């Protein structure tokens, strides 16, 4: 360990004063070039924090820690105040007397913003957000159960549940009324995610489902009907509609021949002429019919079936397969053919403008990984490089991520659909999540629209879920600080795919620190206690994640049959973390040691 000699002390003081000067110079510079109001304590401290990362060095930090001072890395909510304190202890004659935000003011500011944005109170140390789902509408009791368990914010994902969002809100309000919360300040807040420019898989083509009639297990009696028949017969087994207007010249007892899809000769016997448009018939043996089946009413009259059901085709992929992505808005996916690979369309083909060979592509929340191998004007081919299972299914409406391809620079964050949606949800919503934000102007656009259409204070949540949002986080926050109600969500689902799983842990810590520096509330989202939600028992690893999430102001939890248990577990975890007895002993080691 280095001795703190006069020489060391002078050098340390010199470095600290130089660091402070560099930070102040940085503040002055960005204030002019980026028009940042340094009179705003949070904006000033955020910029000071960024300057600290730029100018501080590990050697100085280590030296201070060795001599008993706080690490420079612990200064984030009050950078210049703490730096001044250290300099003052080492050099009492320091004449730098500027006032900066101190520890108490920083804590108060953060708590105040968190309370106003998330509805937190001194009794509720953190907020719990729960994602609602359309299936919950079938069991209305679950809404009361969630509220009683401790849900303080109900989340509605408009990308998935747009058609039922109003019913979900009404169910929450009805539940509150039934348990007596509607007249209290403890009403559950409503948060809604705007769909944003999420790239999703388009619909697939549909195929005719062959009709199987098993006369050995079910009744052989059924009906043949014309395509416009208004008859409503008692259905014993099957009803087949044919592309004719009337059954002219058909008599009871007549035999109607056809060949089924397996090439087997079959026939119907006419049992009764129900009407000119309906025949009651009996099938002689089991048969399979499809759109190609020809029904021979007479030697010169043939008919086809018109009422066969259609179902969506499936697309399977495995490692090494090629999947073709067409740049066509209306392209419907189809499975692999003799000469072409399986192919799909996407909802935002214009976002693919910058895709290049070797760019990575992810489907199904990262469960299917691929790399681009060919790009042309009509389509791009990707090669499947990794799958969770030996064979995976590409599914319509699921997300597609292009983390290397700058896709969100080609489409606006606030889409026309988002604007139309906002106008409808304003009376019902407390918080709006800005999906796939990547620029501070996205905040300005949505705030401008809200200001034009309502005086209601609605909080905006910047969802950090792309690498572009990560790199622009400080600018997004600086813009957000102009709002009355603003927060940040660490949307770890898409973000992990966008930046790489190995970067996720470090990234979420960085987001937390930047938000601490700006005194901005944070929502910790995606897969918290996911196994507990679904199975009733937590995984060991997710316990650590949940505990780390308690550093945020709000934790977002997804649906599951055990969600109420998860909420209670999380509250219990927080109570243990804040147990006064543990604080009295040692908050770093939250358990006793025998003999000490």
N, C-alpha and C positions, 0 to 999 in steps of 0.2 A: 504494500500500500504506500502511495506517495505521501510524504509528510507535507502538511500545509504550512510551508515556509512563507516568509514575506514575499519572496520572489514568486512563488506559486500563487499567492493571494493577489499580488498585483496583476499577474497575467490573467488570472480568472476574472478579476474585476474588469480588466481591459476587454476581455472577450465578451463578457456579459453586456457591457455598455455598448460595444460595437454591435452586438446582436440587437439590442434595443434600437440603436440608431438605424440599422438596416431595416428593421421592421417598420419604423416610423417613416423612413424614406419610401419603403414599399407602399405603405398606406397612402402617402401623399401622391405617389405616382398613379396608383390604380384609381384613386379618387378623381383624378383629372382625366385619365384616359378612358375609364369605364363609367364615369359619372356616378360614382357610389357615394351616398350620403354618409360620411363618417361621423355625423352627429348621432346617428342611430347606433346605440351601444352594441347591438347584436351584429350589425353589418361590420362595424369596426373590429369587433373581436373575431369574427369569422375570417376577415382579411388578415388580421394579426396572426391567427392560427395557421393560415396558409403560408404566411411569410416565415413563421417559426419552422415549418417543415422544410422550407427552402434554405434557410440560413443556419439553422442550428447544426451542431456536429456531435457525433456520438462520444467523442473524447471529452468534450466539455460536460455533457450530460453525465457521463460516468464519474467524472471528478466531483461534481456536485453531490451525487448520491453517496460517494465514498466519504464525503465530509459532512453527511447528515442532512443535506438539503433535499427538498422534494425534487423528483425527476422533472425535467422540462416537459416530458411527455404527459405529465399529469395536469398541465396548466390549461387545457383546452377551453374551459368555460370562461376563463379570466386571465388571458395570456399576459398582457402588459402589466396588470396589477400584480400578478405573482412574480414576474420578472423584476419589477421595481422593488418588491419586498426583499427578494434575494440580494439585489444590489445594495439596498439600504442596510441590510444586516452586515454585509461585508465592508461597506463603505458609507458610514453614517453621514459623511459630508456631501453625499450626492445631492445635487440641487434640482434634480428632475422632479417637479412637483405636479405634473399633470394628473388629472383624475381619470381613472379608467374603471370599467365595471369590475366590482369586487365579487368575492365568493358569495356573499349573502344576496347581493342584488342579482347575480346570475341565477342563483337557485330560485329566487322569488319569481324572476321573469319566466323561467322555464315552467315552473309550477303553475303560474297564472295562465300561460298560454295553453298548457295541457288541460287545465280545468275548463277553460272557455271552449276549446276545440272539441274535447272528448267527453265533456260532462263529468269529469273527475271531481271528487270532493276529498276533504281531509279524511273522511271515513273510508273512501274507496282508493287505496293506494295505487291501483292500476285499473285500466279498463279492459274488458273482455269483449271482443268482437266475434260473433258467430255467423258463419255463412249459412243463409237459409236456402231452401231447396223446394222446388215445386211438389215433391213427394210429401213434404210436411203438411200440405193442405189437406191430405187425406186423414191426418191425425191431428186435429186442432189442439188437443191437449198438450202437445209437445211445446207449443209457444208459451204456455203458462209455466211449464216445467223449466224451460230455458231461462225465463225471467226470474223465477224463484231461485234458480241455481246461481244466478249472478251475472247473466249476460247484460251488458250495459249498452252495447251497440249491435244492431242487427244489420248484416251485410247482404245485399242483393246484387248478384252479378248479372247485369243487364245483357251481357253477351249470351247468356244461357237461359235466363228466366225472364226475358222481356215480356212475354205474353201474360205472365202471372204476377208481375211486380206489385201491382195495385192490390191484388188479393193477399199477398204476403204482408204488405203494410197494414191492411185492414185486420188481418189475423193477429198481428202484434198489438194493435190498439184495442181490439176486442179482448184479448187476453189480459192486458193491463187493466181494463175496466172491470173485468170479472174478479181480479185479485186486489182491486182497490188502489191502483197506482195512478189512475188518470188525473187525479187532482193534486198529485204530489210532484215535487221537483225531480223525482227519480224515474221519470219516463225514459224508456229505451230509445236511444237515438237511432235514426235510419241512415245507413251509409249505402250508396249505390256506385258501383263501378261503371263508368262509361265503356262501351265496347271497344272504342279506339280502332286503330288500323291493324288489328290482329290478322295475320295471314292464316287462313284455314283451308282445309281440303274441301273442294266442291262436292256436290252430290254425285253419286254414281249412276250409271245407266241401270235400267230395270229390265228384267227378263221375265218371260211368261213362265208361270209355275204350272207344270203338267198336273192334270186332274186325275187322281187315282180313285177308281171305284172298285171296292173289294166286295163282290157279291157274296163271298163266303163268310164274311164277318158282319156285314150290314145289309140292309134291305136292298134288293135289286130294283125296287120300284122308284121311279123318279119322273121328271117332267122335261119335255122339250118345249121351248117357248120361242116365239118370234122375237126379234130384237126390240120391238116397240110394244110388246105385250103388257097389258095392264092387269092381267090375271094375278091372283094372289093365292096359289094353291097351298094345301097343307103339305109341307116338305117332309117326306120320309127319309130321303137320302140325298138326292142330287137334283139340281136344276141346271139345264144347259140351254143357253140362248144361242140361236142360230141367225145368220145374216139374211133373213127373209122377212117379209111383212106378214104373210099368212100361210097356213098349211093347206093349200088348195089341192084337191084330188087325193087326200090321204084318208084312209078308211080304218076303222077298228079292225084289229087282227093283222094289219099290214106289217111286214118285216122291213126294217130300215137298217141297211148294212153299213159298216165302216171297218176300216183297218186301223188298229191302235198303234201307238208309237213303237211297239216292239214287233210290228208286222203281223200281228195276230188278227184273224178274221173274227169279227164280233157283230152282233146285231141287237137292235131294240125291237120289241114287239109292242105295237100300239094297243093299249088296253082300253083307252077311252078318248074320245074327242071332247075335251073339256070346253073348248071354244075354238074359233077359227085361228086363234094365236097360241093355243096351248094344247099339248098332247100329254096324256098320262101313259108312260111306257115302262117296260120291264127289260133290263139288260140280261143277256143270257149267261155271260161269264165275266170274271174280273177283267178290267181294261184300264189302260192309261191313255188319256187324250191330251193333245196340245193344240197350239194354233195352226198346225199343219194338218190336223186330222180332218178328213173329208167325210161328211155324213151324206149318204146316197138316199135321198128321199124318193127318187124314181130314176129310171134309166137315163133321163135327160135333165135331172135337177140335183145339183150338188150344193152343199152348204158348209160353211166354216163356223167354228165356235167364236163367240164375241165376248163372253163374260169370264174368261179365265183370269185368275188373279196375277198381278205382277209383283215381283219382289226385287229389291235392290241386290245387285251382284256383289260378291265379295272379292277383295284384292288381297292375296297372300304374298308375302315377301320373306326371303331368307337371306342370310349372308352371301354376298356375291351376286345377287340379282341386280338387274338394271330396272329402275323405275323412271318413267318419262313424265315430266311435268310440263303441260302445255300452257302457253301464254295467251290463253283465250278465256274470256270471262264466262262463257257459257259451256265450256267443255265439261262433259260428264265422264267420270272415270270408268275404265273397263279393264278386265283382267288380261293377262298375257295371252297373245295370239300365236299363230304359227310363225309369223314374220316380225311382229312388233312386241316389245316388252309391255308389261302392265303400265297403265298411264292414268294420270289424274289431272284435274284442273285445280286452280286455287282461287280464292276470293279476291285477291289483289294482285293480278298478274303484272300490273304496272310497277309494283314494288320490286320486281325481279330484274330491273334494268341494269343493275350493276353486278349481277351475279357472274362470277368468273370460274373457269375450271380450277379445281382443287379447293374451292370453298366448301366448308362443312355445312351439312343440312341435318336437322333433327325433326323427327316425328314423334307423336304420342308422348309429349313431355320428356323427350330424351330417351325413351325406351327403344327407339329405332334410330340408328346413326347412319349417315351416308356422306358421300363426297361427290361433288359435281365432276363429271368426266367429259361432258360435251355441252356446248351452248350454241344455239343458233337463233334466228329470228322467231321461229315457231315454237320451239320447246327447248328444254334442257334435260339432259339425262343425268341421273345420279346413281351411284353404285352403293348398294347397302353394305356397310362395313361392320356393323355390330347390331345384334338384336338381343333382347332380354331372353326370349325363348327361341327354340330352333326355328319355328315358323311364327311370324307375326302377321297381324291384319292391319292394313291401312284403313282408317275409318273416316267417313264424311264428318265434317264440322270440327275435326280435331285440329289443333294448332300445328303450324310448321315454322321452324326457326331457321334463319339464315344468319348466324352470328358474324360471319366474315364479309357480308355482302352490302352493307350500308343501305339495307332495304328501306328503313324508316326515313331516309332522306328523300325518298321519292314519293311519299304519301304524307298528307297532313296528319298530325296527331289528333286534332279536333276535326272529326269528319262531319259531313252533312247529316248523317244519321245521328251522331252525337248531339248536334245542335237541336234537331227535331225532338230528340229524347229529353234533353234538358228542359225544354219548354213545358213538357208534360209532367215532369217529376218535381219541379220547383216547389209546389205547395206541400209536398210530402217528405222531402229529403232534408237532412241536416248536414250531411257530408257527401261530397262527390269525389270519387277517385278518378284521377286523370291517367288513363292507361297508356302505356308506351310513350310517355313524355320524353322528349329528348332536347328541348330548347326552352329557355325562359319565356319566349314569345307565346308558347302554348298556354302558360298561365295567364298572360295578358289577354289573349283571345277569349278564353272562357270567362275570366273576370269581367271583361267588357260586356259580354253578352248578358251575364247575370245582372250587372248594374243597370242595363237597359230594361230588364224585364221584371225586376223585383227589388224591394228594399229589405227583404229578408236577409239575414246574415247566414250564409251557407259556407261551411268550411271546405277548402279544396285540399285534397291529398295528392301529392306527387308520388306516383307509383314508380319506384326505381327498378326497372326490369329489363333494361338493355344496357350494353356497354356504352352507348352514346349518352344515356342518362347518367351513368356513373361518371363519365368524364366531364359532364356539364353540371354535376350536382351542385357545386358552389354557386354557379350562376342562377340555377333554378331556385335555390334557397334565397339568394339575394333578391330575386323578384318576388318570391313568396313572402318575404318579410314586409312587403308593401301592403299585404292583405291583413285584414283583422283576424282571420282564422285560417291557419295554414299548417300543414304537417307533411311528414314524409313516411311512406310505406316501403319497407325493405321487402319487395315482392320476390321472394327467393325462388319461386318456381321457374319462371322464364329467365330470371337473372342468372341462375346457375347454369342453364343451357347456353346462354349468350356469352358468358365470360369463361366457362369451363368449371367443372365441379371442383377442381383442385384450387381454384381462385376464390371460391365462394366464402369460405370462412374468413379469409383476410379482407375481402370486400365488405362483408357485413360489419366488421369491426371498424373499417374506415368510414362507412356511412354513419355509424353511431357516433364516432368522434367528431365528424364534421357537423352533425346535427347538435351535438353537445356544445360545440363552439358557437353555434348560431342560436342556441337556446330554443331549438325547434322540437316539438313533440314527434316521437317516432312510433310507428306501428310495426311490430315484429310479426311477419306473416309467413304462411305456407308450411304445412306438415307438422305443426306443433302438436305433440302427443297424438300423432296420427294413428298409431297402433292401438293406443288406449281408446281412442274414439271408435275404432272399428271392431276391436276384439275384446275390450274390457280390461286388458293388462298392458302396461307400458313396456316398451323396449328399454333396456338399460341406457342405450345411447341417447334416446329422446328425452330422458330425464335431465341430462346435462343441457341439452338444447333448451328445454323449457326453463330451467334455472337461469341460463344465460339470457333468455328472453325477458326475464323480470327486470332487466336494466332498461328496457323500453317503457314507454308510457301506456302502450296498449298491445295486447297479444291477440292475433287473429287465429281463430280455430275453424277447421272445416267440419262439415256434417259427419254424422256417424251415429249408430244406435246407442253409443255410450257417451255422447257429447256432454250430457249433464254431469256425469261422473268426472269427465275431464275438466270441466269448469271448477267443480269442487276441489279436485286434486290440485289444480293450479293455485286456487286461493289458499289451500292448506300449505302448499310449497312456499307461498309468499309469507304466510304467517310464521312459518319456521325460520325463514330467512331474516325476519324482522323481530324475532323473539327478544325482548329486553334482557332476558337472562343470558342469552348468547352475547349480546352487546356488552353486558357487564363483564363477561369472562374475556372474550377476545373475538372480535368479529371476523378475524382472518381464519381462525381455527374454530369452527362452530361445534365443538364437542370437548368434553372434559378429558383430562389425562390423569390416570391413576398416579397418586403420590405427588401431584403438583397442584 
